[in-house]
Amino acid sequence: MRYALVHEWLTPKATGGSELVVKEILRHIEADVYALIDFESTNPDSYLYGRSIGKTFLQHLPGARNGVQKYLPLLPLAIEQLDVRDYDVILSSSHAVAKGVLTTPEQLHICYCHTPMRYAWDLTFDYLQASPAGRGVAGILTRYLLHRLRQWDVISANRVDYFIANSNHTARRIWRCYRRSSKVIYPPVELDRFPFKAQKEDFYLTVCRLVSYKKVSLIVEAFNHLKLPLVIIGDGPELNFIRQRAKSNITILGEQPNEVVEKYMASAKAFVYAACEDFGIALVEAQACGTPIIAYQGGGALETVRDIRQNPINGTGIFFYPQTPTALVESVETFLEFQHQISSDSCHSMATQFTAKIFQTSYLEFLEDCCRHSRAKNFSKKFRFL
């Protein structure tokens, strides 16, 4: 059988959980790769270096390397230009439009969905408020484009034969947006990268892209009040805004290489996270280091973190709710009361539930089941026709 793997974009800056899924799939399945844009096959540091990758016309548009999302209205059109007719099985890794690739009735399409398109669904109003394109006459046009994008998103979901969700939270969102059921297979986490350290230092840490929905400004406001040491690692459009808001107890390091991130994760007293994530791979990475978590009580965190107050034996952190600075302040103060009850070994043990090996086994078994069911169904159709 011939396999094609379709992902949204492949660039040196795209190194999150969805890219880890692509990397892990290609370790076990010989597939040709397609994407809207590709700047990894020419990157000597990438596992895709030298690989032939199918691309779209977006590859040649100005500034595509630094963010093809600026061409949002063109993404559905672009993904539909990828010609994958010669393959038996299409494996899409989708957080935006990859699942919209055109297929034939004879092909099997399995989509690993990291999230239904955030800016078209859950984050529509955040996107409109944060962008100049969300105001005035431009705002009317943007709202119309997002409306049409939602329509296309639902239509394109019907091109998928089987959905995989990266968490139960995402599975519920897939059902809400597309009315499609999905198999939950947690993404792989490269646990070996993160050193285990039982002895912690006296600082808190957050690592993420500095965009509005990550709620880093909320963390800054809370720690301004707490006056406790906080380290922020990450880059993004909110970097300058956060620097202006942060007081002297907050250190902002910006973007850092992996070895620096790993060192801080292993040494932090606690890892703080305020976003509602679909899975939240950073929470698992921190726990792999034996580092406790202080996280917003929502999204994938409910599946990767155990609150010590409900799990006194094997708890790995503290949740806060609602998503406000005041709630986070109270949660940090509660953490200081319970920190000695949270074992670094419990944190590491929790992280081991999300290994690459577990992902490999679950994904390949599901793929085989889908292929078997698809072959049986096609045989049945041919038999009835004859």
N, C-alpha and C positions, 0 to 999 in steps of 0.2 A: 504494500500500500504506500502511496505517496502522500506526504504530509506537508502542509504549509502552515507557518506560524505568523500571525498578523498582530502587530502591536502598534500603538499610536505613534510614538516618536522615540528615536534612539539618538541621544546626545550625551556628551560627557557630564552634563549637569543633571541628567535624569538617572538617579541612582537609588530610587526608593524601592518599596516593597514590590511594585509591579514589575520592575526590572529584574529583581531577584527571582520572581516567578518565571520570567522568560529565560533567564540564565539556567535555572534548574531544569526546565522542560527540555532545553537543548542539550543538556548533559545526558539525557536518556532517550531522546527521540530524534532521529535524523530527519530534520525538516528544513525546507527552504524558508527564509525569513523575509517578511514584507513589513513596511512601515510608511507612514506619511512622509517622514524625513529620516535620513540616516547620516550621522556624523561620527558614528562609532566604528564603522568598518575602516575608516582612515585614521583611527586613534590607536597608536601603538600600545597604549596601556589597557585597551579594551579586549575582552574575551572574543569580541566580534571582529577584531582586526583582520583585514584581508578577506573577509567573507563577502560573497556576492549577495546583496540585499536589494530587493525590489522597492522602488520609491515612487512618489507621485510628483506632480508638477510643483507642489509646494516647496520642494527641495531647492528650487532656483529663485524663490521670491526673497526680496530684501529682508534681512533680519530673522529669517526662519530658524537659523541655528540657535538664537537666543530666546526663542519662544514662539512656536508656530501658533500658539493660542490666539495671537493677535489677528490671525486670519480665520477666526471662529466660524463666520458664515460660510467659508469655503470647505471646511473640514468634511462635512457629509459628502459633498461632490467629489472631493479628492479621494476619500476611502473607496468610493464606488468605481474609481478608475483602475484599481488594482485587479489585474486579470489572474485569477487563481483557478481557472477552469480545468487545468491539467492535473489537479490533485484529488485524491480520494477523500482525505480528511482535512478539514480546516480547523486549526486550533487558534482561537483569538484570545488575546490578553487585553482586556478592554476596561478603561476607566473613562472613555469618552465616546469614540466613534469606531473603534476597531471591529466591533461586532457587526457593523453595517456593511462589511465587504459582501459583494454579490456572489452568490453560489447557485448551483443547479440542484434540481430535485434528487439527482443521483449522488450528491456529495453529502457528507456528514459534517456538521458544524457544531463544535463544542466550544463554548465561551467561558473562560475564567473571568468573571466579572469582579473587579476590585471595587466598583461603585457605579451605580447609574450616574450619568453625567451631572456632576455637582452643581455647576453654574446654571444648568437648565432646570434643576429640580430644587433640592433643599436650600441651596445657597443663592437662589435668584435675587432675593432682596438685599443680601449682603453684597453681592456683585454690583447691583445697581447703585447702592449707597456709596460704595468705595470707589467707583469709577466715574470720571467726568462724562463718559458716554451714557450714564444712567440718568442724566439731568437734562431738562429743557427739551428742545425739539429732538436732539440726538437720543434722549431717553425714550421718547415715543417709538423711534425706529428700533432702538435696542430691545425694547419690550416686545415688539412685533417679531423681531428676529429670534428671540428666545422662545416665543410662542411657537413659531414654525419649527424651531430646533426640537422642542418637546414632541411635536407631532412626528417628525422624522425619527426621533429616538424610539418611540413606541413601534413605529412601522418596522424599523431595522431590527428590533428585538424579535420580531416574527421570523427573521431569517436564521435564527439560532435554533438548533435541534435540542441541545441540552445546555443548561446553565450550571456553572459552579460558582458559588459565592465564597468570599474569603472570610466570612464570619456569619453568625446568625443574624447580626444586625444588618449586614448587607443583604442577606437572604430576604429579610422582611422588606427592605427597600425595593428589591427586585420585584417582589410580589406587589407592592403598592404601586410602582410605576408601570410595570409591564403585565401584571397578573400572570406571572410565570413562576413555577416552583424551581428550586435549585438545590444542588447538593453542596453542603458546606465542607470545604477542604481548606484548612488554615494554610497560609503561605509559609514558605520555608524561611527560617531565620539562621543566619550564619553564626551560630553560637560560639564556634571556635575562635572567632575574631575577638571576643570580648573576655578579658581576663577576670577571673573570680578573685575578689578581695573582701575578706571579712572585716578588716579594720578600715573604718571610714574617717574622712576628714570633715572639718566643720564648715561645709558649704552645701548649698542646694544647687541643682543643675536642671536646665531645660535645653533640649536640642531639637530644633525643627526649622523649617522654612518660615521666614518671617513674613507671613501673609495674614490678612485679617482674621480668617476663620480659625487660625491656630490659637488665637486669643492670648498672645504673648504680652500684649499691653495690659491685660487683666492680671497676669502674673506679676508684672512690674509694679502695678498699682498696689497689689497685696503686699509685696516685699518692701515697697517704700514705707508702708505702714509698719510692717514687722521689724524693719531695720536689721534683718538677718542677711548673711552673705549669700548672694545668688550669682551664678555664672550662666550666661546665655551664649549658646553657640548656634550660629546660623546666619544666613543672608536672605535678603528679600526686600520687597518694596517698602516695608515698614521699619527698616533698620534705622534710618535717621530719626523717625518719629519716636522709636523706642529709646534711642540714645538721649533724646531731649527730655524724655519723661523720667529716665532712671536716675536715682540718687546714688550717692557715693558707695553704698553697700552692694551695688549691683555692677558686676563686671561683664562687659559685652565684648566677646572675642570675635564676632563675625564668623565667616566661613573658615573651617579648620580641616586639615587632613585627617584621615581616618584614625591614625595612631594617636592624635591629640584627643579626638572625641572619645576613643576607647579608654584612654588614661583618666579623663575626667569622669566618665561613666562609672569606672571601677572605684573611684575615690570619693564620690559624692555621698553626703549623708542621706539624701533622698533625691529622686528624679521627679520633677514637677511637670505636669501636663494638664492643660486646660481645654484642649480641643475635644470635640466629639468626633472621634475617628471611626472609620469603617472597620479597621482592624487595629492599627497603632503599633507598628513594628518596633518603634523606639522603646515602648514600654517593656517589650519582651527582651530587647537587647540589654536594657538597664538591669533587669532582673537576672539575666545571665551572669552579670558581674556581681550578683549578690546584693544589689542596691534596691532598697524599698521604693515604693511608688506613692506619690500623692497625685491623684488624677480626678478629673471630672467624672461623675457617675453617669456615664452614658456611652453609647456606641460600643465598639469592640473592647474597650477597657473592661467591661463587665464580664468578658470571657477570658481575659488574660491576667487579671489582678484579683486577689482575694483580700477583702477588707478585714483587718485584724479584729475588728469589733464583732464581726459575724463568724470569723474563723480564728478563734484564739490559739489554736494549735499550729496551723500552717498558713496564717495570714501573711500577705506580702506587701501590704500598704494600707492607705486610707483614701476613701472617696470623699469628694465634696459635691454638694448640690445646694442651691442652683448654681448656674455658671456666672458667679459674681465675685468681685474681689473680697467682699465681706465673708462669703462662704469659704473661700480659699484661706483667708486669714484664720478662721475658726478651725479649718481642717489641719493647717500647719501646727497650730497650738495643740490640737488633739494628737497629732503625730508625735509631738515632743513627750506627751504623756505615755504613749504606747511603744515608742521606738525600741525599747529594750526587749519587748516581747516579739518583735519581728526578727526572725532568724534569716541570716544571709543564705543559709542552706535551703530554707523554704523558698526563697526568691529564685535561687538557681534551679531548684527542682521544678518550679512552675514553668520556667523558661524551656526546660527540656521536653515539654509537651509539644513544642513547635519546631522540631528539628527538620532538616532537609530530608532525612531518611523517611520520616513519617509522611511528609508531603509526597515524596517519590512513590511510596507504596500506595497511598490513597489515590493519587492522581492516575497512576498507571492502571490500577484496578478499575477505576471508574471509566477510563478510556476504553479498556478492553470490554467492559460490560456494555458500553454504548455501541461499540463496533459490532459486538455479537448481536445485540438487539436490532441494530440497523440492517445487518445482513439477513437476519431472520425475517424482518419486515419486508425487505426488498424481494426476497425469495418467495414470500407468500403472495406478493402482488403479481409476480411473474407467473406463479403457478395458477392463480385464479384467471389471469389473462389467457394462458394456454388452454 
